[in-house]
Amino acid sequence: MKIPGEIEALFSVLRQSAKPEPVSAIEKLIEDAPDRELCRINALAFAAEHKLDEEDVIAAFLHSARRGIFDMSWNILCPGCGGVLDSGTTLKTVNQAEYRCALCAAGYEPTLDEIVEVTFTVSPRVRKIAAHDPETLPWIEYYRQIFWSSGVDLPDDETLAKWVKETTLDTLELSAGDKAVLSLQLPEGLVIVFDPVVHMSQFIEVTGEATRKPQSLAFVMTKDHAPTGTIQMRPGPLQISLENRSNVRTFPGIWVAGDKLHDLLGKRRPFLTAKRLLTNQTFRDIYRTDTLDVDQRLKITSLTFLFTDLKGSTELYERVGDLVAYDLVRAHFQVLHEIVAAERGAVVKTIGDAVMATFPTPDRAMAAALKMREAVKDLKGDLLLKIGIHEGPCLAVSLNDRQDYFGRTVNIAARVQGLATSRSIFATRRVVTDSKASKLLQSNGCGVDHAAGQLS
């Protein structure tokens, strides 16, 4: 398709704020890709497919979303089956203490590490695709584009069709208010009646001696999300009565919950997590005050915090004067911001001459710390930088109209920085014993004083 003139103008603006390579790849995607590839785009998979830097691609999609080219979606995932349990346009919609998966019969707390993904779908004003109206999607495309997350590594159409044939006893499409009766043979093992639209399921444990007498089961689909349970039946004929009492089209299916089902759903690929986006500098710059509600408290199971502070800045002002000292301190902030962003981190805030930054993993924070130490050493004025690093669980919160963090991990990281001496990096054992961080230190020839937690 040919991109309309007003959309071309959006891309012209986009090229001023994002790298040209990912912008060109995104423009080509919108022009040439089938509808399916424009629904819930996995930014990391897109970067890998086009051999582009992940951070550049994430930044390009974020700027695209800000300009209305894409709609950003925050999806709650089931870590078991990879299904999308709920979805919203902002992180503010993640407001339940637990989300239940009917297919896995389990509940999950919405931690931001692996259970909340962020995807991008082309805006209908740019290009209309079938997924904008999910009720038009065929059965398997609904699963592929709406139910399964971008982290499930689905096979090609032919392989998926073969898998469906081997694992489903029957499937049906029911419009709102419709009823139907299916007759099928129950094999021994575990069978699941499941609908991906209203997220309802019924588990059937098929065991015992086979029977020729027809068995019966009623499955009613509603928006009420009835509790999942398990009933027992014998191998043999089953008449299942299906009724759709919801106000949307449903896709009830009868699945054999065997190895083939687990093998398909077990194939995963990396995806853009909410944690990674919150620690992305471009995201923090663009969505500065529009991330969390003031009363939200969302858990992150592992985040790495880095605190810095300038030693002797007061003496610096007295020695070289306010104007020169201010320029040096400002230059130091700019260098630190650039290094943090380059290592997939984000500056949370500055406090006086101090910086608080977050990173998705300890090795990224350690790489940033090593670069910071050398970069500040190269600045004039004899600036001395103290650095502290700690990793652990925390809460993502909203403080003073901006996204911030709270918890013991944050407090420890700040105290560790306070222990650091001039030009030293102090890190807790959890950081220096991280496998990737440890290799990084070895490759840089850094010695570690484990007693003091100090890097030399």
NORJOWO-V268916 format. One record per pair of residues at least 4 apart in sequence whose ideal C-beta (glycine too) atoms are under 7 Angstrom apart, sorted by the first residue. I is the first residue (numbers start at 1). J is the second residue. Records with the same first field share a line. If there is no record, write none. Layout:
I=J + J
This chain:
1=31 + 127
3=7 + 8 + 27 + 30 + 31
5=9
7=11 + 126
8=12
9=13
10=14 + 67 + 69
11=15 + 23 + 27
13=67
14=18 + 23 + 63 + 64 + 67
15=20 + 23
17=63
18=22 + 23 + 59 + 60 + 63
19=23 + 56 + 60
20=24
21=25 + 52 + 56
22=26 + 52 + 56 + 57 + 60
23=27 + 60
24=28
25=29 + 50 + 52
26=30 + 60 + 64
27=31
28=32
29=33 + 37 + 38
30=38 + 122 + 126 + 127
33=37 + 38
35=39 + 129 + 130 + 131
36=141 + 144 + 145
38=121 + 122 + 127 + 129
39=121 + 129 + 131 + 145
40=73 + 119 + 121 + 145 + 150
41=46 + 119 + 120 + 121
42=46 + 119 + 150 + 271 + 272
43=47 + 57 + 58 + 61 + 120 + 272
44=48 + 54 + 270 + 271 + 272
45=49 + 150 + 269
46=50 + 57
47=52 + 53 + 54 + 57
52=56 + 57
53=57
54=58
55=59 + 344
56=60
57=61
58=62 + 272 + 280 + 282
59=63 + 282
60=64
61=65 + 70 + 120
62=66 + 282 + 283 + 286
63=67
64=69 + 70
65=69 + 70 + 71 + 72 + 120
66=286
68=123 + 125
69=123 + 126
70=120 + 121 + 122 + 123
71=89 + 121 + 123
72=89 + 118 + 120
73=87 + 89 + 119 + 121
74=87 + 88 + 90 + 91 + 93 + 94 + 116 + 118 + 274
75=84 + 87 + 116 + 117 + 119 + 149
76=84 + 85 + 86 + 94 + 99 + 110 + 115 + 116
77=82 + 84 + 85 + 115 + 117 + 149 + 151
78=82 + 83 + 85 + 101 + 104 + 108
79=108 + 114 + 115
80=101 + 104 + 106
81=101 + 103 + 104 + 265
82=148 + 149 + 151 + 152 + 265 + 268
83=101 + 103 + 147 + 148 + 149
84=147 + 149
85=99 + 101 + 199
86=99
88=93 + 94
89=93
90=290
91=274 + 291 + 292
92=292 + 293 + 296
94=110 + 116 + 298
96=110
97=109
98=107 + 108 + 109
99=107 + 108 + 110
100=107
101=106
102=194 + 199 + 200 + 201 + 228
103=192 + 194 + 201
105=203 + 228
108=115
109=299
110=115 + 116 + 298
111=115 + 299 + 300 + 301
112=116 + 273 + 274 + 275 + 278 + 298 + 299 + 300 + 396
113=273 + 275 + 300 + 301 + 302
114=273
116=273 + 274
117=149 + 150 + 151 + 271 + 272 + 273
118=272 + 274 + 277
119=150
121=131
122=126 + 127 + 129
124=128 + 132
128=132
130=136 + 137
131=137 + 145 + 146
134=142 + 146
135=248 + 249
137=141 + 142 + 145 + 146
139=171 + 173 + 251
140=144 + 160 + 164
141=145
142=146 + 147 + 196 + 251
143=147 + 148 + 196
144=148 + 154
147=196
148=152 + 154
149=271
150=271
151=268 + 269 + 271
152=265 + 268
153=267 + 268 + 269
154=160
155=159 + 160
156=160
157=161
158=162
159=163
160=164
161=165
162=166
163=167 + 260 + 264
164=168
166=260
167=255 + 256 + 260 + 261
168=253 + 254 + 255
169=184 + 254 + 256
170=182 + 184 + 254
171=251 + 253
172=180 + 182 + 242 + 252
173=249 + 251
174=178 + 180 + 242 + 244 + 249 + 250 + 252
175=244 + 249
176=244 + 246 + 247 + 248 + 249
177=244
178=244
179=242 + 243
180=242
181=239 + 241
182=240 + 242
183=237 + 239
184=238 + 254
185=236 + 237
186=191 + 206 + 233 + 235 + 236 + 238
187=206 + 235 + 256
188=206 + 207 + 235
189=206 + 256 + 258
190=203 + 205 + 257
191=204 + 206 + 254 + 255 + 256 + 257
192=201 + 203 + 255 + 257
193=201 + 202 + 219 + 240 + 252 + 254
194=201 + 253 + 255
195=200 + 221 + 250 + 251 + 252
196=251
197=248 + 249 + 250 + 251
198=221 + 222 + 223 + 246 + 250
199=225
200=221 + 225 + 226
201=228
202=219
203=228 + 229 + 230
204=231 + 233
205=230 + 232
206=233 + 234 + 235
207=232
208=234
209=234
210=234 + 235 + 236
211=234 + 236
212=236
214=237 + 239
215=233 + 236 + 237 + 238
216=239
217=238 + 240
218=241
219=240 + 242 + 252
220=243 + 245
221=243 + 244 + 245 + 246 + 250 + 252
222=226 + 245 + 246
223=246
233=238
242=252
244=250
246=250
255=261
256=261
257=261
259=263
260=264
261=265
262=266
272=276 + 277
274=278
275=279 + 300 + 303 + 360
276=280 + 360
277=283
278=283 + 396 + 403
279=344 + 345 + 346 + 358 + 359 + 360
280=284 + 346
281=285 + 340 + 341 + 346 + 347
282=286
283=287
284=288 + 346
287=291
288=402
289=401 + 402
291=403
292=296 + 396 + 397 + 398 + 403
293=398
294=398
296=398
297=395 + 397
298=395 + 396
299=393 + 395
300=393 + 394 + 396
301=393
302=391 + 392 + 393
303=358 + 394
304=358 + 359 + 361 + 362 + 365 + 389 + 391 + 431
305=356 + 358 + 390 + 409 + 410 + 413
306=357 + 359 + 365 + 368 + 369 + 387 + 389
307=354 + 356 + 388 + 413 + 414 + 417
308=336 + 354 + 355 + 372 + 385 + 386 + 387 + 417
309=353 + 354 + 386 + 417
310=329 + 332 + 353 + 383 + 384 + 385
311=384 + 386 + 422
312=316 + 384
313=317 + 329 + 353
314=318
315=319
316=320 + 325 + 328 + 381
317=322 + 325
320=324 + 325 + 381
321=325
322=326
323=327
324=328
325=329
326=330
327=331
328=332 + 379 + 380 + 381 + 383
329=333 + 353
330=334
331=335 + 379
332=336 + 376 + 379 + 383
333=337 + 350
334=338
335=339 + 375 + 376
336=340 + 355 + 372
337=341 + 347
338=342
339=343 + 368 + 371 + 372 + 375
340=345 + 346 + 347 + 357 + 368
341=345
343=359 + 364 + 367 + 368
344=359 + 360 + 364
345=357 + 358 + 359 + 364 + 365 + 368
346=357 + 358
347=355 + 357
348=356 + 357 + 358 + 404 + 405
349=356
350=354 + 355
351=356
358=405
359=364 + 365 + 368
360=364
361=436
362=366 + 391 + 431 + 434 + 437
363=367 + 434 + 436 + 437 + 440
364=368
365=369 + 389
366=370 + 389 + 431 + 437 + 440 + 441
367=371 + 440
368=372
369=373 + 387 + 389 + 425
370=374 + 444
371=375
372=376 + 385 + 387
373=377 + 385 + 387 + 423 + 425
374=378
376=383 + 385
379=383
384=422 + 423
385=423
386=417 + 420 + 421 + 422 + 424
387=417 + 420 + 425 + 426
388=413 + 416 + 417 + 419 + 420 + 426
389=413 + 416 + 425 + 427 + 431
390=409 + 412 + 413 + 416 + 428 + 431
391=430 + 431
392=409 + 430
393=407 + 409
394=405 + 406 + 407 + 409 + 410
395=405 + 406 + 407
396=403 + 405
397=404 + 405 + 406
398=403 + 404
399=404
405=410
406=410
408=412
409=413
410=414
411=415
412=416 + 428
413=417
414=418
415=419
416=426 + 428 + 453
417=426
419=426
420=424 + 425 + 426
424=454 + 455
425=455
426=453 + 454
427=431 + 432 + 453 + 455
428=453
429=433 + 453
430=434
431=437
432=437 + 438 + 441 + 448
433=438
434=438
435=439
436=440
437=441
438=442
439=443
440=444
441=446 + 448 + 455
446=455 + 456
447=456
448=455
449=454 + 456
